[in-house]
Structure formats: structure tokens, C-alpha cells
Amino acid sequence: IRPQAQEFLETKKIPKLVKQKEGPPPHAQVDLSPNEELTLNWILQNPYQFPFEDDTECAQQNSSSLDCGMFVMFYMDKIAQGQPIPKSVDKNFMNEYRAQYVTKLLHHKHCVINRL
């Protein structure tokens, strides 16, 4: 990702997907946000190697949904376990996943509730 990071910082543009009513979302060049600029500078200043994958075929939350945090956690779990990310998930699945995650947190040995 380093070559891409350098290019994005030089042009101050980054490719993003643009939502459409029909068909696959096309890429467009948009201005870097301050957070994206900080992240790209961090990537260039650190020796870590990160693969860059642009996966537009992965499960997406509904645009009116507030599940973004749970989707991020779901993807992190799948990536950390080396499992494939499904192409779609439904609302019932995400509700079940949320319940399982909350249960894991509440039963964790460092959970504050367990100390009361």
C-alpha cells in the first residue's frame, strides 16, 4: 500500500466508491479527509506492510442502519480468524451477532460488571 499511499498524498485524492441506485458502484477520485491523510502518513512512516484489498462484493449494511460498528467488528473477527467474509448478511444475523458479542464482553474476566 506504500506506493498507493504516496500517490494519494501527492494528488490529495483517493478513490472511493460512489453509490448508485442500480449496478455496481463506480470509483471516483475524492479529496483526502484529514484522517485519511494522517493514516497515509503513518503508513509511510512505519515499516509495517499492509495488503491493500478493495472488496466491493462484501456484505453491506443498509444505508439507514446504525450497525456500522457491528459490521466492523464482524469483519475484524472474520479477518482475524482467517475466514472468508460473506457476500451478504441479513438483519437477523447481525442482531444475533450483536447478542453474541455483548455476551462475550459481559462474561469476559475483566468486565467491570463481574467485579460488582
Secondary structure, 3 states (H helix, E strand, C coil): CHHHHHHHHHHCEEEEECCCCCCCCCEEEEECCHHHHHHHHHHHHCCCCCCCCCCCCCCCCCCCCCCHHHHHHHHHHHHHCCCCCCCCCCHHHHHHHHHHHHHHHHCCCCCHHHHC
